Amino acid sequence: MSWNYQIIKHGDEDFRLHEVHKDESGRVHSWTANAELTGTSMHDIHSQLKRMLNDVQRRHVLKIEDLPQSENEEDTHSADTTS
């Protein structure tokens, strides 16, 4: 088995980047329920990926313990890793 990132089109203007898992013959057998990226077009996804790559190359790594505690844990991760 193998996996890679692939865009899955959900409707007319809803593109989402997912992890796609394939069997030995290369056929898709599963994908992540939550998209890694979403956009309204292929261009939108491409632009986001370019920005992500640029940011990763230019910025330092953050340490989770140095970040403030999140007030909204549904949208962001917090330093609490006990769950």
TIBADO-730842 format. One line per field, with one value per residue: x, y, z of N, C-alpha, C, O in turn. Coordinates in pm, 1 decimal, padded with zeros to 6 digits, m for minus. Layout:
BEGIN
n_c1 <- c(X;...)
n_c2 <- c(Y;...)
n_c3 <- c(Z;...)
ca_c1 <- c(X;...)
ca_c2 <- c(Y;...)
ca_c3 <- c(Z;...)
c_c1 <- c(X;...)
c_c2 <- c(Y;...)
c_c3 <- c(Z;...)
o_c1 <- c(X;...)
o_c2 <- c(Y;...)
o_c3 <- c(Z;...)
end
This chain:
BEGIN
n_c1 <- c(00082.5;00029.9;00046.0;m00053.7;m00077.5;m00370.8;m00593.7;m00937.1;m01240.1;m01526.3;m01826.7;m01923.9;m01757.1;m01571.1;m01286.5;m01062.1;m00772.1;m00653.5;m00520.7;m00461.4;m00509.3;m00374.5;m00406.9;m00198.4;m00214.6;m00248.0;m00498.2;m00740.7;m00828.7;m00897.9;m00937.9;m00848.4;m01084.8;m01103.3;m01005.0;m00679.0;m00629.8;m00853.2;m01039.8;m01176.0;m01108.3;m00871.0;m00654.5;m00669.5;m00602.3;m00341.0;m00217.7;m00232.1;m00066.6;00180.1;00219.9;00235.1;00469.7;00657.9;00636.5;00722.8;00986.3;01094.2;01043.4;01095.2;01079.5;00809.3;00769.5;00549.4;00515.7;00584.9;00379.4;00076.4;m00195.7;m00477.6;m00798.7;m01009.8;m01045.1;m01153.0;m01090.6;m00816.2;m00500.6;m00389.9;m00149.5;m00195.9;m00155.3;m00265.1;m00493.0)
n_c2 <- c(m00118.8;00232.0;00592.0;00928.6;01285.8;01415.2;01606.4;01619.1;01661.2;01806.0;01851.1;02136.3;02372.2;02314.8;02221.5;01994.6;01908.0;01595.3;01318.2;01034.2;00693.6;00402.0;00074.9;m00216.2;m00234.2;00023.4;00137.2;00352.5;00315.5;00435.3;00754.5;01053.4;01183.3;01450.7;01733.4;01846.2;02090.2;02336.0;02477.7;02695.3;02638.3;02474.0;02644.1;02799.2;02609.7;02551.7;02803.8;02831.2;02619.1;02704.6;02931.3;02809.2;02652.7;02856.5;02993.2;02792.7;02761.2;03008.4;03070.1;03016.0;02718.8;02668.3;02612.5;02408.6;02433.5;02695.5;02849.2;03042.7;02933.7;02796.1;02945.7;02853.7;02546.7;02387.7;02492.6;02530.3;02391.0;02314.2;02359.2;02153.0;01819.9;01590.4;01452.3)
n_c3 <- c(00000.0;m00052.2;m00016.0;m00099.1;m00144.4;m00282.9;m00484.3;m00432.7;m00588.8;m00465.0;m00550.9;m00758.8;m00719.9;m00516.0;m00401.6;m00252.8;m00073.6;00003.6;00195.9;00014.0;00002.3;m00142.3;m00291.4;m00363.7;m00640.8;m00718.4;m00698.2;m00553.8;m00218.7;00017.6;00184.0;00364.3;00596.0;00667.7;00492.8;00394.6;00273.7;00136.1;m00138.2;m00396.9;m00651.4;m00871.8;m00908.6;m00676.8;m00474.3;m00560.7;m00528.5;m00249.4;m00171.0;m00274.6;m00116.4;00134.2;00105.2;00062.6;00309.2;00490.9;00412.9;00479.0;00745.6;01100.6;01306.4;01525.1;01875.4;02048.0;02322.7;02368.6;02277.5;02325.0;02536.8;02381.9;02333.7;02190.5;02131.9;01934.8;01684.2;01685.6;01789.1;02118.0;02383.6;02556.3;02560.1;02656.5;02583.7)
ca_c1 <- c(00000.0;00099.3;m00044.1;m00002.3;m00176.9;m00439.6;m00711.0;m01065.0;m01341.5;m01652.1;m01920.3;m01875.3;m01650.8;m01520.9;m01169.8;m00999.8;m00651.6;m00665.1;m00432.5;m00530.9;m00440.6;m00394.0;m00363.4;m00078.3;m00234.4;m00260.6;m00636.8;m00775.9;m00915.4;m00945.5;m00881.9;m00876.9;m01216.2;m01081.9;m00910.8;m00562.4;m00654.3;m00975.2;m01042.3;m01285.1;m01055.0;m00736.7;m00563.5;m00674.8;m00521.2;m00202.2;m00170.0;m00213.4;00051.7;00297.9;00238.4;00280.5;00609.6;00734.2;00640.0;00804.7;01126.4;01139.5;01011.8;01149.9;00986.6;00753.7;00758.0;00414.1;00516.7;00604.6;00259.5;m00026.5;m00305.0;m00588.4;m00930.5;m01104.5;m00972.3;m01207.5;m01027.7;m00671.5;m00442.8;m00335.8;m00031.8;m00240.6;m00148.0;m00302.9;m00605.3)
ca_c2 <- c(00000.0;00360.4;00706.4;01057.4;01392.8;01439.1;01692.6;01555.1;01761.9;01782.2;01946.7;02218.6;02466.6;02277.7;02137.1;01968.0;01825.3;01486.5;01202.6;00927.5;00565.7;00312.8;m00063.2;m00254.1;m00212.0;00166.5;00180.5;00422.2;00238.7;00522.4;00889.5;01118.2;01247.4;01595.5;01780.9;01922.7;02223.5;02348.2;02594.8;02700.3;02601.3;02417.7;02757.7;02835.5;02510.8;02572.3;02926.4;02802.6;02534.1;02788.8;03014.2;02722.0;02619.5;02978.6;03018.5;02691.0;02786.9;03135.6;03091.0;02918.3;02623.0;02707.4;02506.8;02410.9;02479.3;02840.1;02915.7;03066.7;02837.3;02830.5;02961.4;02779.7;02424.8;02323.7;02546.0;02529.8;02298.4;02380.9;02294.6;02035.6;01701.9;01474.4;01378.2)
ca_c3 <- c(00000.0;m00053.7;m00007.4;m00142.7;m00138.8;m00408.9;m00475.9;m00460.8;m00617.0;m00394.4;m00608.5;m00869.9;m00685.1;m00384.5;m00419.9;m00123.3;m00076.2;00100.1;00186.9;m00057.8;00023.7;m00257.2;m00273.4;m00438.6;m00784.3;m00742.3;m00688.4;m00430.1;m00128.6;00124.9;00189.2;00491.8;00602.3;00673.4;00392.3;00437.1;00216.3;00056.5;m00224.1;m00494.2;m00782.9;m00870.8;m00891.4;m00535.4;m00402.8;m00602.4;m00464.0;m00107.7;m00157.7;m00297.3;00002.7;00242.0;00081.1;00086.4;00453.2;00557.1;00380.0;00533.5;00886.9;01194.9;01365.3;01654.1;01975.5;02102.6;02462.1;02370.5;02225.7;02427.4;02545.5;02293.6;02394.3;02108.2;02099.4;01815.6;01564.7;01695.3;01886.1;02236.0;02441.2;02631.3;02474.6;02736.5;02525.4)
c_c1 <- c(00086.6;m00004.1;00026.0;m00112.3;m00237.9;m00560.0;m00833.1;m01167.0;m01472.1;m01753.6;m01852.5;m01755.8;m01596.2;m01410.1;m01102.3;m00879.7;m00660.7;m00543.2;m00515.2;m00446.9;m00476.7;m00344.4;m00242.8;m00091.1;m00255.6;m00402.3;m00663.4;m00865.4;m00963.5;m00880.3;m00922.5;m01011.3;m01203.4;m00974.5;m00795.2;m00575.5;m00787.4;m00967.6;m01157.1;m01238.6;m00919.1;m00634.6;m00556.6;m00588.9;m00373.1;m00142.5;m00144.5;m00088.0;00179.7;00325.8;00290.1;00427.8;00698.6;00747.1;00730.4;00953.3;01180.1;01124.6;01070.2;01039.6;00940.6;00752.0;00621.8;00411.7;00538.5;00481.2;00157.2;m00133.8;m00420.0;m00717.1;m01033.9;m01034.9;m01029.8;m01133.1;m00876.8;m00626.6;m00391.1;m00214.9;m00068.2;m00244.5;m00188.3;m00416.0;m00565.9)
c_c2 <- c(00124.7;00471.5;00829.4;01160.7;01407.6;01527.1;01609.4;01666.1;01719.0;01883.1;02032.9;02306.2;02439.3;02174.9;02119.1;01876.3;01724.0;01395.7;01093.4;00800.8;00469.7;00172.5;m00092.2;m00230.4;m00064.5;00219.2;00244.1;00332.4;00321.7;00659.0;00951.0;01189.6;01399.1;01635.4;01855.8;02068.2;02221.2;02475.3;02587.0;02664.6;02534.7;02528.5;02799.3;02740.0;02532.3;02695.0;02904.7;02718.5;02614.5;02875.3;02929.7;02689.0;02740.0;03006.3;02920.3;02716.5;02911.3;03149.8;02981.2;02827.7;02674.9;02587.3;02518.9;02464.4;02630.4;02917.7;02936.1;02957.8;02885.0;02845.9;02881.0;02654.1;02351.7;02366.8;02536.9;02426.0;02377.8;02303.7;02169.9;01915.0;01575.5;01394.0;01298.2)
c_c3 <- c(00000.0;m00037.5;m00061.6;m00123.4;m00277.4;m00384.3;m00513.8;m00478.1;m00551.1;m00447.6;m00714.1;m00835.3;m00546.0;m00404.0;m00285.0;m00142.2;00037.7;00092.0;00121.0;m00044.8;m00088.4;m00225.0;m00362.9;m00589.2;m00818.5;m00737.4;m00552.2;m00345.6;m00010.0;00112.5;00322.0;00485.9;00599.9;00573.8;00456.5;00392.4;00143.0;m00026.8;m00322.0;m00635.1;m00765.3;m00847.2;m00744.2;m00452.2;m00433.5;m00534.2;m00315.0;m00084.8;m00177.4;m00174.5;00118.8;00226.0;00108.5;00236.4;00526.3;00532.0;00448.7;00683.5;00975.0;01248.6;01500.9;01747.4;02041.5;02245.3;02474.0;02325.3;02336.2;02423.3;02458.1;02372.3;02318.4;02058.5;01979.7;01690.1;01567.4;01795.7;02004.6;02287.1;02520.1;02538.4;02549.2;02676.2;02405.4)
o_c1 <- c(00200.8;m00124.7;00148.7;m00225.9;m00166.2;m00620.8;m00832.3;m01179.3;m01522.9;m01764.6;m01739.1;m01661.4;m01577.4;m01436.7;m01086.1;m00885.6;m00673.9;m00470.9;m00625.7;m00328.0;m00593.3;m00253.9;m00191.5;00009.0;m00278.6;m00425.2;m00615.4;m00965.5;m01059.6;m00781.7;m01018.6;m01047.2;m01283.9;m00865.9;m00811.5;m00536.5;m00829.7;m00897.5;m01227.0;m01319.3;m00860.0;m00538.1;m00448.9;m00510.9;m00289.6;m00028.8;m00045.8;m00012.2;00277.1;00440.8;00378.2;00503.5;00803.6;00855.4;00806.6;01036.1;01300.2;01189.4;01091.8;00921.0;01021.7;00734.9;00583.1;00317.2;00512.6;00479.4;00150.8;m00158.8;m00455.3;m00743.3;m01136.3;m00972.0;m00964.5;m01114.2;m00813.9;m00705.5;m00353.6;m00183.5;00019.2;m00327.9;m00150.0;m00434.5;m00649.9)
o_c2 <- c(00123.3;00448.2;00834.4;01126.9;01412.1;01523.2;01538.2;01754.3;01610.0;01992.4;02006.8;02314.2;02532.0;02056.0;02215.6;01779.2;01761.7;01396.7;01062.9;00800.5;00456.7;00153.2;m00002.5;m00209.0;m00030.8;00335.7;00196.4;00279.6;00283.4;00677.1;00907.0;01248.7;01467.7;01577.4;01920.8;02159.3;02116.8;02569.8;02486.0;02660.8;02538.7;02508.7;02831.0;02784.9;02531.3;02690.5;02954.7;02743.2;02594.7;02890.9;02972.8;02696.3;02726.5;03039.0;02960.1;02695.3;02919.7;03236.0;02868.5;02858.2;02719.8;02473.7;02627.0;02532.6;02687.5;03040.4;02857.3;02897.7;03002.9;02770.1;02843.3;02656.2;02262.2;02286.3;02535.8;02378.9;02494.3;02195.4;02088.1;01908.7;01465.4;01278.0;01230.7)
o_c3 <- c(00045.8;m00044.5;m00069.2;m00090.1;m00377.4;m00277.4;m00614.3;m00393.1;m00577.2;m00392.0;m00754.0;m00914.0;m00467.2;m00421.0;m00210.2;m00217.5;00154.1;m00007.6;00165.9;m00076.9;m00125.5;m00143.9;m00429.8;m00657.6;m00934.6;m00769.7;m00449.4;m00394.1;00056.6;00041.1;00385.0;00384.1;00537.0;00571.4;00559.8;00465.4;00093.4;00009.4;m00330.0;m00728.0;m00657.3;m00773.3;m00693.6;m00368.3;m00343.0;m00487.3;m00260.9;00009.0;m00104.9;m00133.5;00193.0;00322.8;00171.3;00284.9;00614.4;00620.7;00474.7;00743.0;00930.3;01236.5;01581.8;01703.2;02085.8;02284.8;02579.9;02334.4;02430.6;02318.8;02461.0;02465.7;02375.5;01952.7;01926.1;01598.8;01461.6;01877.6;01991.7;02237.7;02548.6;02448.1;02509.8;02712.9;02345.8)
end
